[in-house]
Amino acid sequence: MKKLTLFLLISFFSNAQHSEKLYFGRGHNYSTVYSYFVTEISISDDSIFTRFDYKLPNIKEWKNYKKYKPTKETLRISKKGNFYIFIDSTNNTEIFEMHCLKISEKKIVYYSRDPNGNMEKENLGKGFTFKRKK
């Protein structure tokens, strides 16, 4: 009985410590083949950033995006000043030095470096935003 109680306590606390934040975004991609996209981003407690991009033929399909096969990208992120940057896990160097993120409890906003070296929101100054789903 003690072993069962101990097992239940360990499994409860281990599940409570590992939570993922899930963010969601969708919009037009202006491609010649696919005209709409849905993106899900999950960020785990150990700073693993996983992005699933679904390419859809039209806006009407966005509610059924799970039936399409996504492309998957997994990276590690690290805080650098006010932004999060992408890190190469093999040699701990920054990758995509032109791009970074601001992450809050409610959203993720992509930024890019302008010619002067300043960070500006991507997508014509509006910044592409992913809203928190879970």
C-alpha positions as CSV (number, residue, x, y, z in Angstrom):
1,M,0.0,0.0,0.0
2,K,2.9,2.4,0.8
3,K,4.4,1.7,-2.6
4,L,1.1,2.5,-4.4
5,T,0.7,5.8,-2.4
6,L,4.3,6.7,-3.2
7,F,3.9,5.9,-6.9
8,L,0.7,8.0,-7.1
9,L,2.4,11.0,-5.4
10,I,5.4,10.8,-7.6
11,S,3.3,10.6,-10.8
12,F,1.1,13.4,-9.7
13,F,4.0,15.8,-9.0
14,S,5.9,14.8,-12.1
15,N,2.8,15.6,-14.2
16,A,2.2,18.8,-12.4
17,Q,5.7,20.1,-13.1
18,H,5.7,19.5,-16.9
19,S,3.3,21.8,-18.6
20,E,3.3,23.0,-22.1
21,K,2.1,26.4,-23.4
22,L,0.2,26.2,-26.6
23,Y,-0.1,29.1,-29.0
24,F,-2.2,29.4,-32.2
25,G,-2.1,31.6,-35.3
26,R,-3.7,31.6,-38.7
27,G,-3.8,33.7,-41.8
28,H,-3.2,34.1,-45.6
29,N,0.2,33.1,-46.9
30,Y,-0.1,34.4,-50.4
31,S,1.5,31.3,-52.0
32,T,0.7,30.1,-55.5
33,V,-0.4,26.7,-54.3
34,Y,-1.7,27.2,-50.7
35,S,-3.6,30.3,-49.7
36,Y,-4.1,29.8,-46.0
37,F,-2.1,28.5,-43.0
38,V,-2.6,27.5,-39.4
39,T,0.3,27.4,-37.0
40,E,0.5,25.8,-33.6
41,I,3.5,26.5,-31.3
42,S,4.1,24.6,-28.1
43,I,6.8,25.7,-25.6
44,S,7.8,23.3,-22.9
45,D,9.2,24.1,-19.5
46,D,12.7,23.0,-20.7
47,S,12.6,25.7,-23.4
48,I,11.9,23.5,-26.3
49,F,10.0,25.4,-29.0
50,T,8.0,23.2,-31.4
51,R,6.2,24.7,-34.4
52,F,3.6,22.9,-36.5
53,D,2.7,24.6,-39.8
54,Y,-0.4,23.5,-41.7
55,K,-0.8,24.6,-45.3
56,L,-4.4,24.8,-46.4
57,P,-6.0,25.3,-49.8
58,N,-8.4,28.0,-48.6
59,I,-9.7,29.8,-45.6
60,K,-12.8,27.6,-45.4
61,E,-10.6,24.6,-44.4
62,W,-9.0,26.3,-41.3
63,K,-11.4,24.6,-38.8
64,N,-10.4,21.2,-40.3
65,Y,-6.7,21.9,-40.3
66,K,-5.8,18.8,-38.2
67,K,-6.7,16.6,-41.2
68,Y,-3.7,18.0,-43.1
69,K,-0.1,16.9,-42.5
70,P,2.0,19.7,-40.9
71,T,5.6,20.5,-41.2
72,K,7.3,20.3,-37.8
73,E,10.2,22.4,-36.6
74,T,11.8,21.9,-33.1
75,L,14.2,24.4,-31.7
76,R,15.5,25.5,-28.3
77,I,14.9,29.1,-27.1
78,S,16.8,31.2,-24.6
79,K,16.1,34.7,-23.1
80,K,18.4,37.5,-24.3
81,G,17.5,40.9,-23.0
82,N,13.8,41.5,-23.7
83,F,13.6,38.9,-26.4
84,Y,13.8,35.1,-26.8
85,I,16.3,33.8,-29.4
86,F,16.7,30.5,-31.1
87,I,19.6,28.3,-30.0
88,D,21.4,25.5,-31.8
89,S,21.4,22.6,-29.3
90,T,24.5,21.0,-30.7
91,N,26.9,23.9,-30.2
92,N,24.8,26.4,-28.1
93,T,25.1,29.2,-30.7
94,E,22.3,31.6,-31.8
95,I,20.6,30.7,-35.0
96,F,18.3,32.9,-37.1
97,E,20.1,36.0,-35.7
98,M,17.7,38.1,-37.8
99,H,14.6,36.9,-35.9
100,C,13.6,36.7,-32.3
101,L,10.4,36.5,-30.2
102,K,8.6,38.2,-27.4
103,I,6.7,35.7,-25.3
104,S,4.1,36.5,-22.7
105,E,1.4,34.4,-21.0
106,K,-1.1,35.6,-23.7
107,K,0.8,35.7,-26.9
108,I,4.0,35.3,-29.0
109,V,5.1,38.1,-31.3
110,Y,7.8,37.6,-34.0
111,Y,10.4,40.4,-34.5
112,S,13.2,40.9,-37.1
113,R,16.2,43.1,-37.3
114,D,15.9,46.1,-39.5
115,P,18.9,47.4,-41.6
116,N,19.9,49.7,-38.7
117,G,20.1,46.7,-36.3
118,N,16.9,47.6,-34.4
119,M,14.3,45.0,-33.7
120,E,10.9,45.6,-35.4
121,K,7.7,43.6,-35.5
122,E,7.5,41.4,-38.6
123,N,4.7,41.6,-41.1
124,L,4.8,45.2,-42.1
125,G,5.3,46.5,-38.6
126,K,2.3,44.8,-37.1
127,G,4.1,41.8,-35.9
128,F,2.8,38.3,-36.5
129,T,1.1,37.3,-33.3
130,F,0.2,33.8,-32.0
131,K,-2.4,33.8,-29.2
132,R,-2.3,31.5,-26.2
133,K,-4.7,28.6,-26.6
134,K,-3.9,26.5,-23.6
